[in-house]
Amino acid sequence: MKNNEQKPDFLFDKVNYKFLLIGIAVIAIGFILMAGGGSDNPNVFNEAELFSFRRIGLAPTTVLIGFGITIYSIFKKSAK
């Protein structure tokens, strides 16, 4: 029996996984910002709430930034 046990070799570094988790969290925040805008009464259409800046501008931008962070975490070179 040999005592040459090797540590598992991960695909990414610890920093890459941190960026990946941050990117996933930013994407989730963007989708949370997009949620809502419905009405309890189906005969009422609230255009101001449905087409607000938060849902049309801020949320998609936040999701795209999250995807950018995630892509960066994948392409970031390791320090090794």
N, CA, C and O atoms as a Maestro MAE file, in Angstrom:
{
 s_m_m2io_version
 :::
 2.0.0
}

f_m_ct {
 s_m_title
 :::
 protein
 m_atom[320] {
  # First column is atom index #
  i_m_mmod_type
  r_m_x_coord
  r_m_y_coord
  r_m_z_coord
  i_m_residue_number
  s_m_chain_name
  s_m_pdb_residue_name
  s_m_pdb_atom_name
  i_m_atomic_number
  :::
  1 25 0.834 -1.165 0.000 1 A "MET " " N  " 7
  2 3 0.000 0.000 0.000 1 A "MET " " CA " 6
  3 2 0.887 1.240 0.000 1 A "MET " " C  " 6
  4 15 1.833 1.344 0.781 1 A "MET " " O  " 8
  5 25 0.562 2.189 -0.900 2 A "LYS " " N  " 7
  6 3 1.369 3.399 -1.006 2 A "LYS " " CA " 6
  7 2 0.729 4.548 -0.238 2 A "LYS " " C  " 6
  8 15 -0.492 4.630 -0.113 2 A "LYS " " O  " 8
  9 25 1.566 5.419 0.263 3 A "ASN " " N  " 7
  10 3 1.091 6.602 0.962 3 A "ASN " " CA " 6
  11 2 1.146 7.838 0.071 3 A "ASN " " C  " 6
  12 15 1.195 8.962 0.570 3 A "ASN " " O  " 8
  13 25 1.138 7.640 -1.217 4 A "ASN " " N  " 7
  14 3 1.203 8.758 -2.156 4 A "ASN " " CA " 6
  15 2 -0.203 9.212 -2.552 4 A "ASN " " C  " 6
  16 15 -0.534 9.255 -3.737 4 A "ASN " " O  " 8
  17 25 -1.008 9.542 -1.584 5 A "GLU " " N  " 7
  18 3 -2.358 10.013 -1.866 5 A "GLU " " CA " 6
  19 2 -2.275 11.439 -2.371 5 A "GLU " " C  " 6
  20 15 -1.640 12.291 -1.749 5 A "GLU " " O  " 8
  21 25 -2.916 11.697 -3.498 6 A "GLN " " N  " 7
  22 3 -2.893 13.029 -4.074 6 A "GLN " " CA " 6
  23 2 -4.181 13.763 -3.747 6 A "GLN " " C  " 6
  24 15 -5.249 13.167 -3.612 6 A "GLN " " O  " 8
  25 25 -4.045 15.081 -3.623 7 A "LYS " " N  " 7
  26 3 -5.228 15.909 -3.430 7 A "LYS " " CA " 6
  27 2 -6.006 15.946 -4.741 7 A "LYS " " C  " 6
  28 15 -5.409 15.895 -5.816 7 A "LYS " " O  " 8
  29 25 -7.319 16.033 -4.660 8 A "PRO " " N  " 7
  30 3 -8.090 16.114 -5.905 8 A "PRO " " CA " 6
  31 2 -7.742 17.403 -6.654 8 A "PRO " " C  " 6
  32 15 -7.577 18.462 -6.048 8 A "PRO " " O  " 8
  33 25 -7.637 17.296 -7.951 9 A "ASP " " N  " 7
  34 3 -7.268 18.431 -8.782 9 A "ASP " " CA " 6
  35 2 -8.546 19.047 -9.353 9 A "ASP " " C  " 6
  36 15 -9.200 18.455 -10.212 9 A "ASP " " O  " 8
  37 25 -8.895 20.247 -8.865 10 A "PHE " " N  " 7
  38 3 -10.113 20.909 -9.301 10 A "PHE " " CA " 6
  39 2 -9.870 21.642 -10.615 10 A "PHE " " C  " 6
  40 15 -8.740 22.005 -10.941 10 A "PHE " " O  " 8
  41 25 -10.924 21.846 -11.345 11 A "LEU " " N  " 7
  42 3 -10.825 22.504 -12.641 11 A "LEU " " CA " 6
  43 2 -10.506 23.988 -12.486 11 A "LEU " " C  " 6
  44 15 -9.740 24.539 -13.277 11 A "LEU " " O  " 8
  45 25 -11.084 24.642 -11.478 12 A "PHE " " N  " 7
  46 3 -10.887 26.066 -11.255 12 A "PHE " " CA " 6
  47 2 -10.245 26.307 -9.897 12 A "PHE " " C  " 6
  48 15 -10.208 25.424 -9.040 12 A "PHE " " O  " 8
  49 25 -9.737 27.533 -9.721 13 A "ASP " " N  " 7
  50 3 -9.212 27.945 -8.422 13 A "ASP " " CA " 6
  51 2 -10.355 28.414 -7.527 13 A "ASP " " C  " 6
  52 15 -11.506 28.511 -7.951 13 A "ASP " " O  " 8
  53 25 -10.000 28.701 -6.281 14 A "LYS " " N  " 7
  54 3 -10.982 29.177 -5.317 14 A "LYS " " CA " 6
  55 2 -11.568 30.525 -5.754 14 A "LYS " " C  " 6
  56 15 -12.757 30.781 -5.560 14 A "LYS " " O  " 8
  57 25 -10.737 31.377 -6.337 15 A "VAL " " N  " 7
  58 3 -11.184 32.693 -6.793 15 A "VAL " " CA " 6
  59 2 -12.219 32.551 -7.904 15 A "VAL " " C  " 6
  60 15 -13.197 33.299 -7.939 15 A "VAL " " O  " 8
  61 25 -12.012 31.598 -8.812 16 A "ASN " " N  " 7
  62 3 -12.960 31.374 -9.898 16 A "ASN " " CA " 6
  63 2 -14.337 30.985 -9.352 16 A "ASN " " C  " 6
  64 15 -15.365 31.462 -9.835 16 A "ASN " " O  " 8
  65 25 -14.342 30.119 -8.348 17 A "TYR " " N  " 7
  66 3 -15.617 29.705 -7.769 17 A "TYR " " CA " 6
  67 2 -16.301 30.855 -7.044 17 A "TYR " " C  " 6
  68 15 -17.529 30.941 -7.049 17 A "TYR " " O  " 8
  69 25 -15.527 31.740 -6.420 18 A "LYS " " N  " 7
  70 3 -16.124 32.912 -5.768 18 A "LYS " " CA " 6
  71 2 -16.790 33.806 -6.799 18 A "LYS " " C  " 6
  72 15 -17.922 34.249 -6.601 18 A "LYS " " O  " 8
  73 25 -16.086 34.077 -7.914 19 A "PHE " " N  " 7
  74 3 -16.677 34.888 -8.974 19 A "PHE " " CA " 6
  75 2 -17.908 34.208 -9.560 19 A "PHE " " C  " 6
  76 15 -18.886 34.879 -9.890 19 A "PHE " " O  " 8
  77 25 -17.872 32.903 -9.690 20 A "LEU " " N  " 7
  78 3 -19.011 32.162 -10.223 20 A "LEU " " CA " 6
  79 2 -20.232 32.313 -9.315 20 A "LEU " " C  " 6
  80 15 -21.338 32.552 -9.798 20 A "LEU " " O  " 8
  81 25 -20.038 32.177 -8.019 21 A "LEU " " N  " 7
  82 3 -21.152 32.328 -7.077 21 A "LEU " " CA " 6
  83 2 -21.675 33.758 -7.050 21 A "LEU " " C  " 6
  84 15 -22.881 33.977 -6.939 21 A "LEU " " O  " 8
  85 25 -20.771 34.735 -7.152 22 A "ILE " " N  " 7
  86 3 -21.209 36.136 -7.199 22 A "ILE " " CA " 6
  87 2 -22.035 36.375 -8.460 22 A "ILE " " C  " 6
  88 15 -23.068 37.043 -8.410 22 A "ILE " " O  " 8
  89 25 -21.582 35.831 -9.589 23 A "GLY " " N  " 7
  90 3 -22.325 35.985 -10.838 23 A "GLY " " CA " 6
  91 2 -23.706 35.360 -10.770 23 A "GLY " " C  " 6
  92 15 -24.677 35.945 -11.250 23 A "GLY " " O  " 8
  93 25 -23.803 34.188 -10.183 24 A "ILE " " N  " 7
  94 3 -25.103 33.519 -10.046 24 A "ILE " " CA " 6
  95 2 -26.020 34.327 -9.133 24 A "ILE " " C  " 6
  96 15 -27.221 34.424 -9.387 24 A "ILE " " O  " 8
  97 25 -25.457 34.909 -8.069 25 A "ALA " " N  " 7
  98 3 -26.260 35.733 -7.164 25 A "ALA " " CA " 6
  99 2 -26.766 36.993 -7.873 25 A "ALA " " C  " 6
  100 15 -27.916 37.387 -7.677 25 A "ALA " " O  " 8
  101 25 -25.932 37.623 -8.686 26 A "VAL " " N  " 7
  102 3 -26.351 38.816 -9.424 26 A "VAL " " CA " 6
  103 2 -27.445 38.464 -10.434 26 A "VAL " " C  " 6
  104 15 -28.391 39.233 -10.609 26 A "VAL " " O  " 8
  105 25 -27.328 37.327 -11.091 27 A "ILE " " N  " 7
  106 3 -28.371 36.881 -12.020 27 A "ILE " " CA " 6
  107 2 -29.687 36.661 -11.270 27 A "ILE " " C  " 6
  108 15 -30.750 37.056 -11.748 27 A "ILE " " O  " 8
  109 25 -29.613 36.040 -10.111 28 A "ALA " " N  " 7
  110 3 -30.823 35.802 -9.317 28 A "ALA " " CA " 6
  111 2 -31.460 37.124 -8.883 28 A "ALA " " C  " 6
  112 15 -32.684 37.252 -8.894 28 A "ALA " " O  " 8
  113 25 -30.645 38.102 -8.503 29 A "ILE " " N  " 7
  114 3 -31.175 39.418 -8.123 29 A "ILE " " CA " 6
  115 2 -31.882 40.058 -9.314 29 A "ILE " " C  " 6
  116 15 -32.941 40.666 -9.156 29 A "ILE " " O  " 8
  117 25 -31.302 39.923 -10.503 30 A "GLY " " N  " 7
  118 3 -31.942 40.469 -11.698 30 A "GLY " " CA " 6
  119 2 -33.299 39.848 -11.965 30 A "GLY " " C  " 6
  120 15 -34.246 40.553 -12.313 30 A "GLY " " O  " 8
  121 25 -33.405 38.531 -11.804 31 A "PHE " " N  " 7
  122 3 -34.696 37.884 -12.023 31 A "PHE " " CA " 6
  123 2 -35.700 38.249 -10.935 31 A "PHE " " C  " 6
  124 15 -36.899 38.332 -11.203 31 A "PHE " " O  " 8
  125 25 -35.231 38.464 -9.727 32 A "ILE " " N  " 7
  126 3 -36.133 38.911 -8.653 32 A "ILE " " CA " 6
  127 2 -36.658 40.307 -8.969 32 A "ILE " " C  " 6
  128 15 -37.829 40.599 -8.728 32 A "ILE " " O  " 8
  129 25 -35.793 41.174 -9.510 33 A "LEU " " N  " 7
  130 3 -36.231 42.516 -9.891 33 A "LEU " " CA " 6
  131 2 -37.268 42.482 -11.015 33 A "LEU " " C  " 6
  132 15 -38.119 43.368 -11.095 33 A "LEU " " O  " 8
  133 25 -37.206 41.479 -11.876 34 A "MET " " N  " 7
  134 3 -38.173 41.358 -12.974 34 A "MET " " CA " 6
  135 2 -39.531 40.852 -12.503 34 A "MET " " C  " 6
  136 15 -40.532 41.062 -13.188 34 A "MET " " O  " 8
  137 25 -39.587 40.201 -11.369 35 A "ALA " " N  " 7
  138 3 -40.817 39.552 -10.915 35 A "ALA " " CA " 6
  139 2 -41.875 40.583 -10.527 35 A "ALA " " C  " 6
  140 15 -41.571 41.739 -10.235 35 A "ALA " " O  " 8
  141 25 -43.106 40.134 -10.532 36 A "GLY " " N  " 7
  142 3 -44.214 40.976 -10.088 36 A "GLY " " CA " 6
  143 2 -44.889 41.690 -11.228 36 A "GLY " " C  " 6
  144 15 -44.741 41.320 -12.392 36 A "GLY " " O  " 8
  145 25 -45.627 42.713 -10.882 37 A "GLY " " N  " 7
  146 3 -46.321 43.508 -11.879 37 A "GLY " " CA " 6
  147 2 -47.693 42.999 -12.232 37 A "GLY " " C  " 6
  148 15 -48.376 43.573 -13.080 37 A "GLY " " O  " 8
  149 25 -48.099 41.935 -11.593 38 A "GLY " " N  " 7
  150 3 -49.425 41.386 -11.871 38 A "GLY " " CA " 6
  151 2 -50.505 42.152 -11.129 38 A "GLY " " C  " 6
  152 15 -50.221 43.020 -10.304 38 A "GLY " " O  " 8
  153 25 -51.729 41.819 -11.434 39 A "SER " " N  " 7
  154 3 -52.869 42.472 -10.808 39 A "SER " " CA " 6
  155 2 -53.808 41.407 -10.257 39 A "SER " " C  " 6
  156 15 -53.957 40.331 -10.837 39 A "SER " " O  " 8
  157 25 -54.433 41.716 -9.139 40 A "ASP " " N  " 7
  158 3 -55.402 40.788 -8.560 40 A "ASP " " CA " 6
  159 2 -56.669 40.713 -9.412 40 A "ASP " " C  " 6
  160 15 -57.319 39.670 -9.485 40 A "ASP " " O  " 8
  161 25 -57.008 41.818 -10.047 41 A "ASN " " N  " 7
  162 3 -58.194 41.879 -10.884 41 A "ASN " " CA " 6
  163 2 -57.779 41.720 -12.346 41 A "ASN " " C  " 6
  164 15 -57.023 42.553 -12.844 41 A "ASN " " O  " 8
  165 25 -58.239 40.689 -13.052 42 A "PRO " " N  " 7
  166 3 -57.824 40.492 -14.446 42 A "PRO " " CA " 6
  167 2 -58.359 41.554 -15.402 42 A "PRO " " C  " 6
  168 15 -57.891 41.643 -16.537 42 A "PRO " " O  " 8
  169 25 -59.332 42.362 -14.970 43 A "ASN " " N  " 7
  170 3 -59.885 43.411 -15.826 43 A "ASN " " CA " 6
  171 2 -59.085 44.705 -15.742 43 A "ASN " " C  " 6
  172 15 -59.346 45.646 -16.491 43 A "ASN " " O  " 8
  173 25 -58.109 44.758 -14.830 44 A "VAL " " N  " 7
  174 3 -57.321 45.973 -14.645 44 A "VAL " " CA " 6
  175 2 -55.921 45.726 -15.192 44 A "VAL " " C  " 6
  176 15 -55.273 44.735 -14.855 44 A "VAL " " O  " 8
  177 25 -55.464 46.649 -16.048 45 A "PHE " " N  " 7
  178 3 -54.110 46.564 -16.609 45 A "PHE " " CA " 6
  179 2 -53.328 47.775 -16.121 45 A "PHE " " C  " 6
  180 15 -53.635 48.908 -16.489 45 A "PHE " " O  " 8
  181 25 -52.318 47.533 -15.292 46 A "ASN " " N  " 7
  182 3 -51.507 48.605 -14.744 46 A "ASN " " CA " 6
  183 2 -50.244 48.744 -15.588 46 A "ASN " " C  " 6
  184 15 -49.239 48.081 -15.331 46 A "ASN " " O  " 8
  185 25 -50.304 49.605 -16.590 47 A "GLU " " N  " 7
  186 3 -49.201 49.771 -17.530 47 A "GLU " " CA " 6
  187 2 -47.963 50.369 -16.857 47 A "GLU " " C  " 6
  188 15 -46.838 49.998 -17.193 47 A "GLU " " O  " 8
  189 25 -48.158 51.279 -15.922 48 A "ALA " " N  " 7
  190 3 -47.032 51.949 -15.270 48 A "ALA " " CA " 6
  191 2 -46.188 50.963 -14.471 48 A "ALA " " C  " 6
  192 15 -44.962 51.078 -14.447 48 A "ALA " " O  " 8
  193 25 -46.823 50.006 -13.824 49 A "GLU " " N  " 7
  194 3 -46.068 49.039 -13.023 49 A "GLU " " CA " 6
  195 2 -45.416 47.965 -13.897 49 A "GLU " " C  " 6
  196 15 -44.291 47.540 -13.635 49 A "GLU " " O  " 8
  197 25 -46.121 47.540 -14.920 50 A "LEU " " N  " 7
  198 3 -45.609 46.479 -15.777 50 A "LEU " " CA " 6
  199 2 -44.426 46.946 -16.623 50 A "LEU " " C  " 6
  200 15 -43.457 46.206 -16.796 50 A "LEU " " O  " 8
  201 25 -44.497 48.153 -17.142 51 A "PHE " " N  " 7
  202 3 -43.443 48.672 -18.002 51 A "PHE " " CA " 6
  203 2 -42.578 49.690 -17.275 51 A "PHE " " C  " 6
  204 15 -42.165 50.686 -17.869 51 A "PHE " " O  " 8
  205 25 -42.299 49.457 -16.007 52 A "SER " " N  " 7
  206 3 -41.485 50.386 -15.227 52 A "SER " " CA " 6
  207 2 -40.004 50.224 -15.580 52 A "SER " " C  " 6
  208 15 -39.599 49.225 -16.174 52 A "SER " " O  " 8
  209 25 -39.210 51.221 -15.204 53 A "PHE " " N  " 7
  210 3 -37.769 51.185 -15.465 53 A "PHE " " CA " 6
  211 2 -37.122 49.968 -14.823 53 A "PHE " " C  " 6
  212 15 -36.199 49.379 -15.385 53 A "PHE " " O  " 8
  213 25 -37.604 49.596 -13.653 54 A "ARG " " N  " 7
  214 3 -37.016 48.457 -12.939 54 A "ARG " " CA " 6
  215 2 -37.124 47.175 -13.754 54 A "ARG " " C  " 6
  216 15 -36.173 46.396 -13.813 54 A "ARG " " O  " 8
  217 25 -38.278 46.951 -14.382 55 A "ARG " " N  " 7
  218 3 -38.491 45.706 -15.128 55 A "ARG " " CA " 6
  219 2 -37.948 45.757 -16.547 55 A "ARG " " C  " 6
  220 15 -37.541 44.725 -17.082 55 A "ARG " " O  " 8
  221 25 -37.932 46.918 -17.163 56 A "ILE " " N  " 7
  222 3 -37.519 47.034 -18.558 56 A "ILE " " CA " 6
  223 2 -36.035 47.375 -18.687 56 A "ILE " " C  " 6
  224 15 -35.393 46.963 -19.653 56 A "ILE " " O  " 8
  225 25 -35.489 48.108 -17.744 57 A "GLY " " N  " 7
  226 3 -34.098 48.550 -17.862 57 A "GLY " " CA " 6
  227 2 -33.146 47.948 -16.849 57 A "GLY " " C  " 6
  228 15 -32.124 47.365 -17.211 57 A "GLY " " O  " 8
  229 25 -33.484 48.091 -15.594 58 A "LEU " " N  " 7
  230 3 -32.568 47.692 -14.522 58 A "LEU " " CA " 6
  231 2 -32.395 46.179 -14.417 58 A "LEU " " C  " 6
  232 15 -31.268 45.691 -14.328 58 A "LEU " " O  " 8
  233 25 -33.489 45.442 -14.427 59 A "ALA " " N  " 7
  234 3 -33.414 43.987 -14.245 59 A "ALA " " CA " 6
  235 2 -32.664 43.280 -15.379 59 A "ALA " " C  " 6
  236 15 -31.797 42.454 -15.092 59 A "ALA " " O  " 8
  237 25 -32.959 43.568 -16.665 60 A "PRO " " N  " 7
  238 3 -32.187 42.897 -17.720 60 A "PRO " " CA " 6
  239 2 -30.707 43.274 -17.704 60 A "PRO " " C  " 6
  240 15 -29.849 42.442 -17.998 60 A "PRO " " O  " 8
  241 25 -30.410 44.526 -17.362 61 A "THR " " N  " 7
  242 3 -29.011 44.946 -17.258 61 A "THR " " CA " 6
  243 2 -28.307 44.188 -16.141 61 A "THR " " C  " 6
  244 15 -27.157 43.774 -16.292 61 A "THR " " O  " 8
  245 25 -28.991 44.012 -15.034 62 A "THR " " N  " 7
  246 3 -28.422 43.270 -13.904 62 A "THR " " CA " 6
  247 2 -28.157 41.811 -14.292 62 A "THR " " C  " 6
  248 15 -27.119 41.252 -13.939 62 A "THR " " O  " 8
  249 25 -29.086 41.205 -15.010 63 A "VAL " " N  " 7
  250 3 -28.901 39.817 -15.457 63 A "VAL " " CA " 6
  251 2 -27.700 39.717 -16.407 63 A "VAL " " C  " 6
  252 15 -26.889 38.799 -16.285 63 A "VAL " " O  " 8
  253 25 -27.587 40.649 -17.342 64 A "LEU " " N  " 7
  254 3 -26.460 40.625 -18.279 64 A "LEU " " CA " 6
  255 2 -25.125 40.831 -17.562 64 A "LEU " " C  " 6
  256 15 -24.129 40.202 -17.920 64 A "LEU " " O  " 8
  257 25 -25.098 41.697 -16.562 65 A "ILE " " N  " 7
  258 3 -23.878 41.884 -15.769 65 A "ILE " " CA " 6
  259 2 -23.537 40.585 -15.037 65 A "ILE " " C  " 6
  260 15 -22.369 40.206 -14.953 65 A "ILE " " O  " 8
  261 25 -24.550 39.910 -14.512 66 A "GLY " " N  " 7
  262 3 -24.324 38.625 -13.846 66 A "GLY " " CA " 6
  263 2 -23.763 37.585 -14.795 66 A "GLY " " C  " 6
  264 15 -22.866 36.826 -14.428 66 A "GLY " " O  " 8
  265 25 -24.292 37.542 -16.030 67 A "PHE " " N  " 7
  266 3 -23.738 36.614 -17.021 67 A "PHE " " CA " 6
  267 2 -22.300 36.977 -17.360 67 A "PHE " " C  " 6
  268 15 -21.466 36.094 -17.560 67 A "PHE " " O  " 8
  269 25 -22.005 38.278 -17.426 68 A "GLY " " N  " 7
  270 3 -20.637 38.716 -17.690 68 A "GLY " " CA " 6
  271 2 -19.678 38.283 -16.596 68 A "GLY " " C  " 6
  272 15 -18.566 37.841 -16.882 68 A "GLY " " O  " 8
  273 25 -20.101 38.409 -15.342 69 A "ILE " " N  " 7
  274 3 -19.268 37.973 -14.214 69 A "ILE " " CA " 6
  275 2 -19.054 36.458 -14.275 69 A "ILE " " C  " 6
  276 15 -17.952 35.971 -14.023 69 A "ILE " " O  " 8
  277 25 -20.106 35.724 -14.609 70 A "THR " " N  " 7
  278 3 -19.998 34.269 -14.697 70 A "THR " " CA " 6
  279 2 -19.050 33.848 -15.819 70 A "THR " " C  " 6
  280 15 -18.231 32.948 -15.635 70 A "THR " " O  " 8
  281 25 -19.158 34.491 -16.971 71 A "ILE " " N  " 7
  282 3 -18.255 34.175 -18.086 71 A "ILE " " CA " 6
  283 2 -16.821 34.525 -17.719 71 A "ILE " " C  " 6
  284 15 -15.896 33.782 -18.047 71 A "ILE " " O  " 8
  285 25 -16.630 35.660 -17.036 72 A "TYR " " N  " 7
  286 3 -15.287 36.038 -16.582 72 A "TYR " " CA " 6
  287 2 -14.708 34.976 -15.654 72 A "TYR " " C  " 6
  288 15 -13.527 34.640 -15.742 72 A "TYR " " O  " 8
  289 25 -15.552 34.449 -14.759 73 A "SER " " N  " 7
  290 3 -15.057 33.447 -13.809 73 A "SER " " CA " 6
  291 2 -14.622 32.169 -14.517 73 A "SER " " C  " 6
  292 15 -13.721 31.473 -14.047 73 A "SER " " O  " 8
  293 25 -15.255 31.858 -15.642 74 A "ILE " " N  " 7
  294 3 -14.881 30.656 -16.384 74 A "ILE " " CA " 6
  295 2 -13.571 30.865 -17.136 74 A "ILE " " C  " 6
  296 15 -12.723 29.973 -17.168 74 A "ILE " " O  " 8
  297 25 -13.402 32.044 -17.743 75 A "PHE " " N  " 7
  298 3 -12.228 32.293 -18.576 75 A "PHE " " CA " 6
  299 2 -11.014 32.773 -17.798 75 A "PHE " " C  " 6
  300 15 -9.916 32.819 -18.351 75 A "PHE " " O  " 8
  301 25 -11.180 33.135 -16.518 76 A "LYS " " N  " 7
  302 3 -10.050 33.640 -15.728 76 A "LYS " " CA " 6
  303 2 -8.991 32.551 -15.573 76 A "LYS " " C  " 6
  304 15 -9.290 31.423 -15.178 76 A "LYS " " O  " 8
  305 25 -7.777 32.904 -15.884 77 A "LYS " " N  " 7
  306 3 -6.667 31.940 -15.786 77 A "LYS " " CA " 6
  307 2 -6.295 31.715 -14.327 77 A "LYS " " C  " 6
  308 15 -6.397 32.620 -13.499 77 A "LYS " " O  " 8
  309 25 -5.869 30.516 -14.031 78 A "SER " " N  " 7
  310 3 -5.451 30.213 -12.677 78 A "SER " " CA " 6
  311 2 -4.059 30.763 -12.428 78 A "SER " " C  " 6
  312 15 -3.313 31.044 -13.366 78 A "SER " " O  " 8
  313 25 -3.718 30.913 -11.169 79 A "ALA " " N  " 7
  314 3 -2.412 31.489 -10.796 79 A "ALA " " CA " 6
  315 2 -1.291 30.477 -10.924 79 A "ALA " " C  " 6
  316 15 -0.120 30.833 -10.796 79 A "ALA " " O  " 8
  317 25 -1.629 29.230 -11.172 80 A "LYS " " N  " 7
  318 3 -0.610 28.178 -11.226 80 A "LYS " " CA " 6
  319 2 0.262 28.272 -12.447 80 A "LYS " " C  " 6
  320 15 1.163 27.453 -12.627 80 A "LYS " " O  " 8
  :::
 }
 m_bond[319] {
  # First column is bond index #
  i_m_from
  i_m_to
  i_m_order
  :::
  1 1 2 1
  2 2 3 1
  3 3 4 2
  4 3 5 1
  5 5 6 1
  6 6 7 1
  7 7 8 2
  8 7 9 1
  9 9 10 1
  10 10 11 1
  11 11 12 2
  12 11 13 1
  13 13 14 1
  14 14 15 1
  15 15 16 2
  16 15 17 1
  17 17 18 1
  18 18 19 1
  19 19 20 2
  20 19 21 1
  21 21 22 1
  22 22 23 1
  23 23 24 2
  24 23 25 1
  25 25 26 1
  26 26 27 1
  27 27 28 2
  28 27 29 1
  29 29 30 1
  30 30 31 1
  31 31 32 2
  32 31 33 1
  33 33 34 1
  34 34 35 1
  35 35 36 2
  36 35 37 1
  37 37 38 1
  38 38 39 1
  39 39 40 2
  40 39 41 1
  41 41 42 1
  42 42 43 1
  43 43 44 2
  44 43 45 1
  45 45 46 1
  46 46 47 1
  47 47 48 2
  48 47 49 1
  49 49 50 1
  50 50 51 1
  51 51 52 2
  52 51 53 1
  53 53 54 1
  54 54 55 1
  55 55 56 2
  56 55 57 1
  57 57 58 1
  58 58 59 1
  59 59 60 2
  60 59 61 1
  61 61 62 1
  62 62 63 1
  63 63 64 2
  64 63 65 1
  65 65 66 1
  66 66 67 1
  67 67 68 2
  68 67 69 1
  69 69 70 1
  70 70 71 1
  71 71 72 2
  72 71 73 1
  73 73 74 1
  74 74 75 1
  75 75 76 2
  76 75 77 1
  77 77 78 1
  78 78 79 1
  79 79 80 2
  80 79 81 1
  81 81 82 1
  82 82 83 1
  83 83 84 2
  84 83 85 1
  85 85 86 1
  86 86 87 1
  87 87 88 2
  88 87 89 1
  89 89 90 1
  90 90 91 1
  91 91 92 2
  92 91 93 1
  93 93 94 1
  94 94 95 1
  95 95 96 2
  96 95 97 1
  97 97 98 1
  98 98 99 1
  99 99 100 2
  100 99 101 1
  101 101 102 1
  102 102 103 1
  103 103 104 2
  104 103 105 1
  105 105 106 1
  106 106 107 1
  107 107 108 2
  108 107 109 1
  109 109 110 1
  110 110 111 1
  111 111 112 2
  112 111 113 1
  113 113 114 1
  114 114 115 1
  115 115 116 2
  116 115 117 1
  117 117 118 1
  118 118 119 1
  119 119 120 2
  120 119 121 1
  121 121 122 1
  122 122 123 1
  123 123 124 2
  124 123 125 1
  125 125 126 1
  126 126 127 1
  127 127 128 2
  128 127 129 1
  129 129 130 1
  130 130 131 1
  131 131 132 2
  132 131 133 1
  133 133 134 1
  134 134 135 1
  135 135 136 2
  136 135 137 1
  137 137 138 1
  138 138 139 1
  139 139 140 2
  140 139 141 1
  141 141 142 1
  142 142 143 1
  143 143 144 2
  144 143 145 1
  145 145 146 1
  146 146 147 1
  147 147 148 2
  148 147 149 1
  149 149 150 1
  150 150 151 1
  151 151 152 2
  152 151 153 1
  153 153 154 1
  154 154 155 1
  155 155 156 2
  156 155 157 1
  157 157 158 1
  158 158 159 1
  159 159 160 2
  160 159 161 1
  161 161 162 1
  162 162 163 1
  163 163 164 2
  164 163 165 1
  165 165 166 1
  166 166 167 1
  167 167 168 2
  168 167 169 1
  169 169 170 1
  170 170 171 1
  171 171 172 2
  172 171 173 1
  173 173 174 1
  174 174 175 1
  175 175 176 2
  176 175 177 1
  177 177 178 1
  178 178 179 1
  179 179 180 2
  180 179 181 1
  181 181 182 1
  182 182 183 1
  183 183 184 2
  184 183 185 1
  185 185 186 1
  186 186 187 1
  187 187 188 2
  188 187 189 1
  189 189 190 1
  190 190 191 1
  191 191 192 2
  192 191 193 1
  193 193 194 1
  194 194 195 1
  195 195 196 2
  196 195 197 1
  197 197 198 1
  198 198 199 1
  199 199 200 2
  200 199 201 1
  201 201 202 1
  202 202 203 1
  203 203 204 2
  204 203 205 1
  205 205 206 1
  206 206 207 1
  207 207 208 2
  208 207 209 1
  209 209 210 1
  210 210 211 1
  211 211 212 2
  212 211 213 1
  213 213 214 1
  214 214 215 1
  215 215 216 2
  216 215 217 1
  217 217 218 1
  218 218 219 1
  219 219 220 2
  220 219 221 1
  221 221 222 1
  222 222 223 1
  223 223 224 2
  224 223 225 1
  225 225 226 1
  226 226 227 1
  227 227 228 2
  228 227 229 1
  229 229 230 1
  230 230 231 1
  231 231 232 2
  232 231 233 1
  233 233 234 1
  234 234 235 1
  235 235 236 2
  236 235 237 1
  237 237 238 1
  238 238 239 1
  239 239 240 2
  240 239 241 1
  241 241 242 1
  242 242 243 1
  243 243 244 2
  244 243 245 1
  245 245 246 1
  246 246 247 1
  247 247 248 2
  248 247 249 1
  249 249 250 1
  250 250 251 1
  251 251 252 2
  252 251 253 1
  253 253 254 1
  254 254 255 1
  255 255 256 2
  256 255 257 1
  257 257 258 1
  258 258 259 1
  259 259 260 2
  260 259 261 1
  261 261 262 1
  262 262 263 1
  263 263 264 2
  264 263 265 1
  265 265 266 1
  266 266 267 1
  267 267 268 2
  268 267 269 1
  269 269 270 1
  270 270 271 1
  271 271 272 2
  272 271 273 1
  273 273 274 1
  274 274 275 1
  275 275 276 2
  276 275 277 1
  277 277 278 1
  278 278 279 1
  279 279 280 2
  280 279 281 1
  281 281 282 1
  282 282 283 1
  283 283 284 2
  284 283 285 1
  285 285 286 1
  286 286 287 1
  287 287 288 2
  288 287 289 1
  289 289 290 1
  290 290 291 1
  291 291 292 2
  292 291 293 1
  293 293 294 1
  294 294 295 1
  295 295 296 2
  296 295 297 1
  297 297 298 1
  298 298 299 1
  299 299 300 2
  300 299 301 1
  301 301 302 1
  302 302 303 1
  303 303 304 2
  304 303 305 1
  305 305 306 1
  306 306 307 1
  307 307 308 2
  308 307 309 1
  309 309 310 1
  310 310 311 1
  311 311 312 2
  312 311 313 1
  313 313 314 1
  314 314 315 1
  315 315 316 2
  316 315 317 1
  317 317 318 1
  318 318 319 1
  319 319 320 2
  :::
 }
}
